[in-house]
């Protein structure tokens, strides 16, 4: 399948969808506190997405049963919200929001610290955010996909952390998931060349321990094999001639620390 290149009004629609997702993520962040359930988060995403004129892209995707992924502590990705799962002080939680608006998708996530957290928790959240930003920093027309993964992996290893290899970023646009797959590990100078107009996500999942993972019996929830903490950050980006545009940049700085 060919990789689409977007321009003109399509780029503006991608911006709007991405800003809607970023706005919903910021709305959820403002409401996080100990005692909140992940089912509450699912309901807030459902309601706020509708207020913005969009639909939650994740709901029903390959049978996924919720509007958002909520991944706490050692959950790497695809945690399913449920009424019995409450946030407590010391948790970290990734909230992954994807919005479909006017036929286009925007995808973003962040990992939040709930109250006073351990030094390990604070460290893995900081490293994961910087890994995402390191991957984004090398994106430009003519760069290669391997440059993204190499930048992420180099930083994670320098910090004594590991990068999950089984999941990566992806192309996005008319589809929530499309080509290309964006590995978060790799070798500089390898992989396809990026071209201006490509839209993709950079979303490394970084573990405090080993990179090994396993899937739970629900067929969705992925956890670290060794039980170590995992964190993730994600942006949707547009490749430009001299770099990239972060389409899911929030209008206001997103606070990752939830005071309580």
C-alpha positions as CSV (number, residue, x, y, z in Angstrom):
1,X,0.0,0.0,0.0
2,X,1.4,3.4,-1.0
3,X,2.0,6.1,1.6
4,X,-0.3,9.1,1.1
5,X,1.1,12.6,0.9
6,X,-1.2,15.3,2.2
7,X,-1.4,19.0,1.1
8,X,-3.8,21.9,1.0
9,X,-7.2,21.6,2.6
10,X,-6.5,18.0,3.7
11,X,-3.6,19.2,5.9
12,X,-6.0,21.8,7.5
13,X,-8.5,19.0,8.3
14,X,-5.7,16.9,9.8
15,X,-4.7,19.9,12.0
16,X,-8.3,20.2,13.2
17,X,-8.7,16.5,14.0
18,X,-5.3,16.5,15.7
19,X,-6.1,19.6,17.7
20,X,-9.5,18.0,18.8
21,X,-7.6,15.0,20.1
22,X,-5.1,17.2,21.9
23,X,-7.9,19.2,23.4
24,X,-9.7,16.1,24.7
25,X,-6.4,14.8,26.2
26,X,-5.9,18.2,28.0
27,X,-9.5,18.1,29.2
28,X,-9.0,14.6,30.7
29,X,-5.7,15.7,32.3
30,X,-7.5,18.5,34.1
31,X,-9.9,16.0,35.7
32,X,-7.4,13.3,36.8
33,X,-7.2,12.7,40.6
34,X,-6.9,9.8,43.0
35,X,-10.2,7.9,43.1
36,X,-11.0,8.5,39.4
37,X,-11.7,5.2,37.6
38,X,-10.5,4.5,34.1
39,X,-14.2,4.1,33.2
40,X,-14.6,7.7,34.2
41,X,-11.8,8.6,31.7
42,X,-13.6,6.6,29.0
43,X,-16.8,8.6,29.6
44,X,-15.0,11.9,29.6
45,X,-13.3,11.1,26.3
46,X,-16.7,10.1,24.8
47,X,-18.4,13.3,25.9
48,X,-15.6,15.7,25.1
49,X,-15.0,14.2,21.7
50,X,-18.6,14.7,20.9
51,X,-18.6,18.3,22.1
52,X,-15.8,18.9,19.6
53,X,-17.8,17.4,16.8
54,X,-15.7,14.3,16.5
55,X,-15.9,10.6,17.1
56,X,-13.5,8.4,19.1
57,X,-11.5,6.5,16.5
58,X,-10.6,3.7,18.8
59,X,-14.1,2.6,19.7
60,X,-14.8,-0.6,17.7
61,X,-11.4,-0.6,16.0
62,X,-10.7,-4.3,15.4
63,X,-13.2,-4.9,18.2
64,X,-11.7,-2.6,20.8
65,X,-14.5,-2.0,23.4
66,X,-13.7,1.5,24.6
67,X,-13.1,5.1,23.4
68,X,-9.6,5.4,24.9
69,X,-6.6,3.3,26.1
70,X,-5.7,3.8,29.7
71,X,-2.4,2.1,30.7
72,X,-1.3,2.3,34.3
73,X,2.1,1.5,35.8
74,X,3.4,-1.7,34.2
75,X,0.8,-1.7,31.4
76,X,2.6,-0.9,28.2
77,X,-0.3,-0.1,26.0
78,X,-4.0,-0.8,25.1
79,X,-5.3,-0.9,28.7
80,X,-9.1,-1.2,28.7
81,X,-11.0,1.2,30.9
82,X,-13.1,-0.4,33.6
83,X,-15.1,0.7,36.6
84,X,-13.1,-1.4,39.1
85,X,-9.8,0.3,38.2
86,X,-9.2,3.4,40.4
87,X,-6.2,5.8,40.3
88,X,-4.2,6.0,43.5
89,X,-1.4,8.3,44.6
90,X,1.8,7.2,43.2
91,X,0.4,5.8,39.9
92,X,1.5,6.8,36.5
93,X,-1.1,6.4,33.7
94,X,-0.9,6.8,29.9
95,X,-4.1,8.2,28.3
96,X,-4.2,7.6,24.5
97,X,-6.8,9.6,22.6
98,X,-7.6,9.4,18.9
99,X,-10.3,11.6,17.3
100,X,-11.9,11.3,13.9
101,X,-13.2,14.6,12.6
102,X,-14.4,15.4,9.1
103,X,-13.0,12.2,7.8
104,X,-9.5,12.6,9.3
105,X,-7.8,11.2,12.4
106,X,-5.5,12.8,15.0
107,X,-3.7,10.6,17.6
108,X,-1.9,11.7,20.8
109,X,-1.1,10.4,24.3
110,X,0.7,11.4,27.4
111,X,1.7,9.7,30.7
112,X,0.6,11.5,33.9
113,X,1.9,11.3,37.4
114,X,-0.8,11.0,40.1
115,X,0.3,12.8,43.2
116,X,3.7,12.1,44.7
117,X,5.3,9.3,42.8
118,X,8.5,7.3,43.2
119,X,11.8,8.5,41.7
120,X,11.6,5.5,39.3
121,X,8.2,6.6,38.1
122,X,9.3,10.2,37.6
123,X,12.3,9.0,35.7
124,X,10.6,6.7,33.3
125,X,8.0,9.4,32.4
126,X,10.7,11.9,31.8
127,X,12.8,9.5,29.6
128,X,9.7,8.5,27.6
129,X,8.8,12.1,26.8
130,X,12.3,12.9,25.8
131,X,12.6,9.8,23.6
132,X,9.5,10.9,21.7
133,X,10.9,14.3,21.3
134,X,14.3,12.9,20.2
135,X,12.5,10.9,17.5
136,X,10.5,13.9,16.3
137,X,13.7,16.0,16.1
138,X,15.2,14.0,13.3
139,X,12.1,14.0,11.1
140,X,12.4,16.0,7.8
141,X,12.0,15.5,4.1
142,X,14.8,13.1,3.0
143,X,15.4,11.5,6.4
144,X,14.8,7.8,6.8
145,X,12.5,5.9,9.1
146,X,15.5,4.3,10.8
147,X,16.8,7.7,11.9
148,X,13.7,8.0,14.2
149,X,14.1,4.6,15.8
150,X,17.9,5.1,16.3
151,X,17.4,8.5,18.0
152,X,14.9,7.0,20.4
153,X,16.8,3.9,21.1
154,X,20.1,5.7,21.7
155,X,18.6,8.0,24.3
156,X,16.7,5.3,26.1
157,X,19.9,3.1,26.3
158,X,21.9,6.1,27.6
159,X,19.3,6.5,30.4
160,X,19.4,2.8,31.2
161,X,15.9,2.1,29.9
162,X,14.6,-0.1,27.1
163,X,12.3,0.4,24.1
164,X,9.4,-1.9,23.2
165,X,10.0,-3.3,19.7
166,X,6.7,-5.1,19.0
167,X,4.7,-1.9,18.7
168,X,5.5,1.3,16.7
169,X,4.1,4.4,15.3
170,X,2.1,4.5,12.1
171,X,0.9,6.5,9.2
172,X,-2.4,8.3,9.8
173,X,-4.9,10.4,7.9
174,X,-8.1,9.0,6.4
175,X,-7.3,5.9,8.3
176,X,-6.4,5.7,12.0
177,X,-3.6,3.2,11.2
178,X,-1.9,3.1,7.8
179,X,1.5,2.9,6.2
180,X,4.3,3.3,7.1
181,X,5.0,1.5,10.3
182,X,7.4,3.7,12.4
183,X,9.8,1.5,14.4
184,X,11.1,3.0,17.7
185,X,14.4,1.1,17.4
186,X,16.6,1.0,14.4
187,X,19.7,2.0,12.5
188,X,20.4,5.4,11.1
189,X,20.2,5.6,7.3
190,X,17.9,2.6,7.1
191,X,14.3,2.3,6.0
192,X,12.2,4.3,3.6
193,X,12.9,8.0,2.9
194,X,10.5,10.4,4.5
195,X,8.8,12.8,2.1
196,X,7.1,16.1,2.7
197,X,3.4,15.6,3.2
198,X,3.6,12.3,5.0
199,X,1.7,12.2,8.3
200,X,2.7,9.8,11.0
201,X,2.8,9.2,14.7
202,X,5.9,8.9,16.9
203,X,4.9,7.1,20.1
204,X,7.7,5.1,21.8
205,X,6.9,2.8,24.7
206,X,9.8,2.9,27.1
207,X,10.3,0.4,30.0
208,X,12.3,0.9,33.2
209,X,13.4,-2.7,33.0
210,X,13.7,-5.1,30.1
211,X,11.8,-4.6,26.8
212,X,10.0,-7.9,26.9
213,X,6.2,-7.8,27.0
214,X,3.3,-10.1,27.2
215,X,-0.4,-9.8,26.4
216,X,-3.1,-10.5,29.0
217,X,-6.1,-12.9,28.4
218,X,-8.4,-10.0,27.3
219,X,-6.4,-10.0,24.0
220,X,-5.6,-6.2,24.3
221,X,-3.8,-5.3,27.4
222,X,0.0,-5.5,27.0
223,X,2.2,-5.5,30.1
224,X,6.0,-5.6,30.9
225,X,7.1,-9.2,31.3
226,X,9.2,-8.3,34.4
227,X,6.6,-6.0,36.0
228,X,8.7,-2.9,35.5
229,X,7.1,0.5,34.9
230,X,6.4,1.6,31.4
231,X,5.6,5.1,29.9
232,X,4.6,6.4,26.5
233,X,4.1,9.8,24.8
234,X,2.7,10.3,21.3
235,X,2.3,13.1,18.7
236,X,0.9,13.1,15.2
237,X,3.3,14.9,12.9
238,X,3.4,16.3,9.4
239,X,6.7,15.9,7.5
240,X,7.8,19.2,6.0
241,X,10.8,20.2,3.7
242,X,12.9,21.4,6.6
243,X,11.5,19.4,9.6
244,X,8.0,18.6,10.8
245,X,4.9,20.2,12.2
246,X,3.5,18.7,15.4
247,X,-0.2,18.6,14.7
248,X,-1.2,17.4,18.2
249,X,0.6,20.2,20.0
250,X,-1.8,21.3,22.8
251,X,-2.8,25.0,22.8
252,X,-1.6,25.3,26.4
253,X,1.3,23.4,28.1
254,X,0.1,20.0,29.3
255,X,0.8,19.5,33.0
256,X,1.9,15.9,33.6
257,X,1.9,16.2,37.4
258,X,-1.5,15.8,39.0
259,X,-1.5,17.6,42.4
260,X,-3.5,15.9,45.1
